[in-house]
Every structure is written in structure tokens, then in C-alpha cells.
Amino acid sequence: MKPLLSVALAVHNEEKNIHRCLTSLYGWVDEIVIVDGKSTDLTVALARRFGKKVRIFHEENPPMFHKNKEKALKKAIGEWILQLDADEIVSPALKKEILSKIKQRKVGAYSIPRLNYFLGTALKKGGQYPDYTIRLYRNGAAHFACKSIHEQVTLSKDTQIGCISQPLLHYPYESFSSYLHKWEHYCTLEASTLYKQKVVPTFTLGLTYFIVKPIGWFFSTYLRHLGFLDGFAGFVFSAFSALRFWIIYIQLYEKYGSNTA
């Protein structure tokens, strides 16, 4: 009999998160497909402790991590697929709603809100919530195009989308240092994308990335979307999200050399 629900994960050095994630899935999903990008820590060993429902595949760790997410989707055999990241947790309330939705079979995909945690605070303002993302869909109805580091899945034509009300709990940063590491990594990827698109760092572009974009972003997240209501965490998140435009431009400038701006 074909499994009803598969969970698909792509991981790399997630020993601090994988146990918590898999524990939230234990006992109610039919299989867990993990594509591991050559982890050098205990990620794989910890995942194997969850038994035969966990199927682990070993791949390279590409800069465009969505490639391994796509491989995980293709290896899943369940009628439905729940795609997760290792730093996410399915609460009991979300579990109940997911099982109810897939048994109803009314639509082919569901968008799930994410509640993101930063500096120990759930970010409910600043445009960070509900942060809907398409994570639950029929097998074969979705794929990653692998063109952008922030992309969601692309759904097959005529796939209807429903919404789930209970949030997916997201703990992306163990500490502020880990946040800075990911922050710089994504800035580098954004700069590389601009470089591949042959975007040249001109004086006008510099004004945009040093003044227009940062001010606009901070105003939007911290004031317009009430990020200040999330306290100190809300301020820091808005500030560093705005400052990323500086880093992206500087790294783009470095790629072209000092004679282009």
C-alpha cells in the first residue's frame, strides 16, 4: 500500500536541530526522506536513530541548496509530501490540521504560515508573520526550479492551493553568531546572482544599495509593519535586514574590481 505522507528534508551539519525536528514527526508520518549534503557532524547518526521510516541519501552540498531539496522530493514515495527544513518543528496542533487536510483531499497543495524565532523571540510583526510558504502538496505536483535562494516550489498547472491556519515553528538561528554566518552567506549568494546577471556596480546603483533600499526596508519592517512591537529582537532584525544591501553591493564591487564604480 502506498504511504500517505512523506516528509522531505535536505540537510547539512544539522546535529543541533535534526533531533528536535524528527521528534516532532515521530509516530505519525509514513516515511522521512533525508538528502544529506556530506555532513561532517552527527546529523546522519542522529537521524538513523529514528528507525526504518527514515531513508537517508548522500549527495554533494551545492551552494544552491534547493537542488538537494528537489532530490528529496523526487525520492519521496508518499501520496502527499511535507517539505521541511531541519530547523523547523511541527507542533501537535499543526500535525492535527495536516492529517485532516490530506484526508479531505480537497486541493493539491497547502500554504503553511511560519512563526520565525530570533534572539529567543517569536517575530509576529515586521512583516515576518504569517510568512506563508507552500510546504504540503501531492506527490508530483511541485518542484524547485533552483533559480533563486529564496524561491518556493513551482506547482504544476491547475493545482489548487489551500491554506493551513496553524504555524510551522521555525528556529533558524542558534545564536546571533549563527545568524551573522547565515546573513553573510545569503549576501554572498545575492551578490553572485547579480554578478551572473552582469549587473555593474555604478554610482547610481551604489546610492540605491546604500541609501534607498536600506532606508526603505527599515521603514517598511520596523515602522509600517510594526516591527518595534517585537522589542529589541524586532529592532535588530530590521536593522540587519536593511544593512544586507550594503554587504551585497560591496561584494559585487569586489567581484568587478575597483575600477568599475
N, C-alpha and C positions, 0 to 999 in steps of 0.2 A: 504494500500500500504506500502511495506517495506521501511523504511527510507534508504536513500542513504549513508549518512555519520554520523557515531557516533564518538564522542570523548571520550576517556577513560583516567581517571586520578585516581591515588591513592594519597591521601593527609594526612598530619598530621601537625596540627598547622601552617597553611599557610595563616593566615589572612593578612599578609603583601604582599602576592603575588597573591592570588586567584582572586581578583577583576580585576587586570590587565590582567591576563591570560584569564579569561572568557569574558572580554570585547573584546578581540581580536577575539573571536569566535562568538560573538553575531550576530544573524541575518542570518548566512549562513550555519551553521551545523544543522543537524536534531535532534540530541539528545546529551546530555553530561552526561556520566555516571561517578559518583564520588564515589569511595570507601574511606570512611573516617576512619582512624585508631584511633578512640577515641580522636579527637582533643579537647583540653581544652580551646581554644581561640574562636574567632568569625568566624573561617573558614566556618563552616556549615551555619551559619546565613547569611553570605555574599553570599554564593553560592545560597541559596534559593531565593535571590532577583532577580535572572536571570530567574525565571519563570518555567513553566511546562516542558520545554525541559530538565531541569536538574533533573536527578534521582540520589538520594543520598542513599548509603547503608553504614551501620555501621558495622565495624569489629574490631578485635584486631589490635594492632600496632606491628607487628612482626619485629625482628631485620633484617631479610631478607625481605626488603620492597617489593621486586619483587613479593612476594606472593599476596599482595593486588593489584598489577598491573595486575597479572594474573586473579584475581577475577573480576577486572573491564573489562577485555577483554571478559570474559565469559558472563558477564551481558549485553554487548552491542548487539543491535539487528540490526544495520545498515548493509548494504551490504559491506561497507568499514569502517575501523576503523583507526582513527588517535590517536595514543597514545602520550600523553603529560605529562610533569611534571608541577606542579603549578608555577614554576619559569621560564617558557618558554612563549614566545609570538609569535603568528603567524602574520607576517606583511601583509599588503594588497597585496604586490607582491607575497608572498608565498601562500596566500589564493587563488589568481587567478590561480596560477600554479597547486595547489592541485585540484581545481574544474575541471580544464581542463584535468588533468591526469585521474581522476576517471571516467570521462565521456567517455574517449577514450577506457578504459578497455583493454589496450594492454598487460599489465603484471599483476601479482598478488600481487606485493609488490614494495614499493619505498623506497630508501635510501635518507635521507634528511640531508644536511650539517647543522651543528650548529655553530653559532657565539657566543663564550663564552665571557662574560664580567667579568673583575676582576679589582678591585680598580678603577672603572669608565672607564676602557679602554677595547676596543674590542681586544681580543688577536688573531691577524691574523697570527702570526708566532709561533715559538717554538713548532711546531707540533700540535698546538691547533686548527687549521683551515685547511681544512673544517670540520673535526670531524664528518664524516658521520655516521649516525645511522638509522637503519631500523625502521620507525615510522608509515608508512602508508601501509595498507595491507587489502586484502579481509578478511571478517569475517570468522574465522575458519582456516586461512592459517598460523597463527602464535601463539606461546605460549611462556611463560617464563619457563625455566627449573628450575629456582630458585636454582642454584648451585653456582653462583658467584655474588658478589655485583656489578660487572661491566659488567654483561652479556647483550647482546642484545637478541632479541627474536629468537627463533628457528623456521624456516619456514618449512612447510610441503614439502614433496618430490615433486620435479619438479616445484616448484614455481619460476617463473622468476622474477628477480629484475630489476627495472628501477631506474633512478636517477633523482632527482629534483634539479634544479640549485639554487633556492632562499633559503637563510638560515633561519633556526629557530633561533630566538633570545633567548639566554639563560642568565639569570641573577641569578646565583646560590648563590651569597653572598651579603647580605645587607650591610655588613661591614667586616673589616678584622677580627673582633672578631667572626663573624658568620662563616667566612672561617676557622678559627682555630678550632672552635667547630666541624664542619664537617670533617675537616682534622684529628682530633684526633679520631672521631667516625669511620672513614674508616680505620685508622691504627689499631684500636682495632678489627674490623671485620677481617682484614687481618691476624692479629696475632692469632685470634681464629681459622681461617681456617687452618693455619699452624699447630696449636696445635692438631686440629682434625685429621689432616693428619699424626700426630705423627712425625713431623719434630723436631729434637732435637737441641737446641742452643749450638753448638760446637764452638771451637775456630776458625775453618775454616769458618763456617757459619757466625760467627761474623765479620771476615775480609771481607767477601762478602757483608754483610749488612752495615758495617760501612765505607768501602773504595771503593770496586769495583762498587757496584750498585749506590751509590750516585754520585760518580765522573762520571761514565758512563752516568747516567741520565742527570746531569747538562751539561756535554759536548754536549750531543745529542740535548737537548732542547734549550739551550742558545746560543750555537755556531753553531753546524751543521744545526739546523733548524731555525737559525737567531732570536731567542727569544729576543736578545738585541735590535732589531728594534721596539719592543713593549715598549721600555723605561723602566722606573722604575718598572711598573707593570710586565713586562716580566721578569725582574731580580728576583723580589720577588717570582713570581710564580715558576720559575725554581728552585730557591734555596729551597723553602719549599717542593716542589715536590720531590726533591732529599733527603731532610732531613727526609722524612717519613720513609725511610728504617731504620734509627736509632730507631725511635719510635716503629716500628713493631718488631724489634729484641729485644728491651728492654722489651716490653710487653710479648713477647714469653718467654723470660728468666724468667720473674716474674711468669709465669704460671707453669714452671717446678721447680722453686726454685733455690737457689743459688749454689747448689752442682752439677749442670749438665754441666756447661760450663768449 
